């Protein structure tokens, strides 16, 4: 029994020794970088070089990642617009735009090289800022020219912009011209366009009328006084014409006005000829700039220290007191 045990121990020791020898050979083979059958200083140098290369690659990858993050951050901050941006499906020209010189930040930034403008978000407005040296890239038209700084989109043409200072006066004139053209196309013998601006009032009296309903007791009914007072009344256009068979006009600024559409429909009806028509057109109904947008624009202008002798909001509110009285006869 003791002999067997001793033999067993002897075999275990031999196996262990063989295993250690084999492990040593494997380790040397792994560590032997120059294939000379032994592990020496030269192998250490090769391994050190390999480790160094791995570390260099890691450092390079880290640097590239850091640079890309910095680039993305700069793009997000400066929001440059490139020529190819205009073709993106999610890009939309803002209604309120600004034409400006190329500023230092965008001129010196590597990520903005070749840019034609930039986006900005101010006071709740998403604004397209166009670099003055890249205006032609956008394919837009500007009234009266492109020398102003702030513009608002023409309500009848998405690719046309009107200088903010000229906006309300321009729309007044083009709508008068359109009413004149409508009269000519419909074969009118006479037409007159009168511009009227309602007086500003800080209190409005109500006229109370008593209506008697039988057999029920009398009821008080309040209604606005229909006699409006105007601070301005001027004939904007008037003409006598020989008249002719009507041609359906192409509407632009008055395209969605129910009074004008009704006029055209009645005049084009051969079975119920129209002889005379007169109605009032409220200018704010065909103006594209609403009060909610005007408030935001004023906030942007104030933030940029751009102050004039009026606000966009006040002009928008004035527009609601302006009318075109249209009289036409056939």
Helices and strands as residue ranges (DSSP letters): H 2-31, H 41-78, E 80-81, G 83-87, E 96-100, H 104-108, G 110-112, E 117-122, E 125-131, G 132-138, E 141-143, E 150-154, E 157-163, G 164-166, H 167-185, E 190-198, E 206-211, E 219-224, E 230-240, H 258-268, E 276-282, G 283-286, H 291-303, H 312-319, E 322-329
